Amino acid sequence: MTTPHSAKDRDWLECALRESLHVEYVEGRVYEITLPSVVPMRSLPYCMVAQVSGCPVELEIKGHRPVPVADGEGMLIGTGIQHSIQFVGTGQAVSRFAHIRVNIMGGIDLFRLFGVPHVTSPELGEMVGATCARLAALHGSVAAPSLNRILKVRALTELLVNDIFEQIPANAAALEVVPRILRVLPCIDHIRAHLGEDITCGALASLASLSLTRFHEVFKGALGVSPMEFVTQERLRAAQDLLLSTALPIGEIAQRVGFRDPFHFTRQFHARNGVSPSGYRKQIRESVAGVSDGPGGG
């Protein structure tokens, strides 16, 4: 499929993006890191943007060689990308980070769709760090709900995303995928709305008004994975969210996201994340809290 060239096609694509764009601030923090420190291999159910000042960093994306991140440069990690962070040196450094959701069509992560680079320039790193610090201060400023604070957090989060996308090269190939995703969007919506239930390829193919064979082709062409692999990914991502946002027992989380056997859920989760569900809950909560004698840094 080629990139739309007509004014009508461009207007249609822009409307689809605008109507489904979702930008949300989840949490963030500014804190000191006691060096050396490490964030072990992990993935997050949202994007991570960060800047570390006071030390260089080695960022490793699973399956790739570690890349150096100079003092002051930024890091941008999309949803579900397995990564580890090594903070190098001695003494103290400062981490400024935010966890955000930036997606279209109900959950297609824009960082991954547009191939946002994992390491930024120092200039963008400073903008990211400064905005993360402002967001953290606003988000934690008062206990009572405040419409003014909510609006400021939303505006700053959108500014952060705008600063990032202004600095990355245009990616026409990513836009070509959008019409394909729209073709299977009813199936994506159905999957996300019924994670706790049995989901079959036959039912999804019927929703798309396609034969089973054609549905597999169209779905994989849009999202890069088979329909049932996508279902598993979404179930495990929902489990990550519940592990971090609730105190629900592991067995109940497994049931809520569609795993009837909690032992099968634990095996699948460990295979994808390198850690058990309970270990993941502990690891990520400690890293967000900035525990100086354990995993550090966003």
Secondary structure, DSSP 4 states (H G I P E B T S, - for coil): -PPP-SHHHHHHHHHHHHHH-EEEEEEEEEEEEEEEEEEEEE--SSEEEEEEESS-EEEEETTS--EEE-TT-EEEE-TT--EEEEEEEEEEEEEEEEEEEEEETTTEEHHHHTT--SB--HHHHHHHHHHHHHHHHHHTS-SS--HHHHHHHHHHHHHHHHHHHHSSPP-HHHHHHHHHHHHTHHHHHHHHH-TTS---HHHHHHHTT--HHHHHHHHHHHHSS-HHHHHHHHHHHHHHHHHHH----HHHHHHHTT-S-HHHHHHHHHHHHSS-HHHHHHHHHHHHHT-TTSS---
